[in-house]
Amino acid sequence: MPNDLPVPPPVPQTMPAPVALQPNQGYPAPMVYGEPPSGGGPDWRRVWASVVRFKWLVLGVVVLGTLAGYALSRFLIKPGYLARARYPGLMRKRLRA
């Protein structure tokens, strides 16, 4: 059974005009902190800004890492060797007394 319904004429759709990125559209500005360093190394101002921004997270990771390292070295890991040293002058004094 063929389709005998009339076909509506196509509706022209307008193409949106190309839009350039405008400031404050949610994209970070390429140079927020001034000129890039010439050496190609890390921008320490950005690193410091990140540390200050996430100071509680950084502090928590440092404290937890320190406590975990202390606990592992103190209670779980046994030393592989035992070092002893003798001071010769101390032995002479003990023998004379």
N, C-alpha and C positions, 0 to 999 in steps of 0.2 A: 504494500500500500504506500504509494508515494506521498510525500509531505506536500500538501497543497496550500499550506499557509503562506501568506505573502511575507517576503523577507523585508524587514525595515531597512531604510537606507543607513549606511554607516555614519556614526556620529564622529565628527572630526575631534580628535583629542589634541589639545595644545601641549607642546613640549615645554617643560619648565626651562627657564633661562638658566644658563650656567651661573652658579653663585660662587663667588670667591669667598674664602674663609675670612670672616670678620673677627675683630678682637672680641674677647669674652664669649666665645661660642663653646667653651669647655675644653679647648685645646690649649696646652701650655705654650707660652711664648718661647720661641727658640732661644733667646738670650735673656733670661730673667736676671742674671747676676752680672751683667756688664759684658765686657769683652772676654773672649775665651783665653785661657792661659796659653802662652806661646810654646811652652815646653811639651804640651801634649799629655801631661800627667793629670791626676785627679784635681778637680776644682775643690779645694779644701773648704771654701765657703759653703758649697753645697753639702759637703760631707758633714760639716759642723751644724748646718741648718737641719739636716736629717737627724743627727744625734739629739739635738735640742728638741726637735718635734716629737721624737719617740723616746724621750729620756727615761720614762718608767719602764718601757719594754727593754731598753738597753740595760738599765740597772738591774732589772729582774733576771735577765739572761746572765749577766756577770755574776750576780750573787748565787744563782742556782748552779752555774758552772763551777764556781769556786767551792761551794759546799759539796757538790758531787765529786770533784777531784780530791778534796780532803777526805771524804768518806771512803772513796775507793782506795786511796793510798794508805789510809790508817787502818781500815777494818777488813777489807776484802783481799787485797793483794799482799802476799807475804814477800818479804825481801829475798832475793836470790842469793845473797851473800851477807856475811857479817864481817865488818872491818874492825880491827882492834889496833890500837897504837899505844906504844909505851914511851914515856919520856924518861931517858936515862938518868937525868938528875934527880927525878922524883924517886926512883928505885934506890939510889944511893942513900938518900935521906932516910928512907924507911928502914934500910938495913942497919944504919947507925943507931937508930932510936931504940 
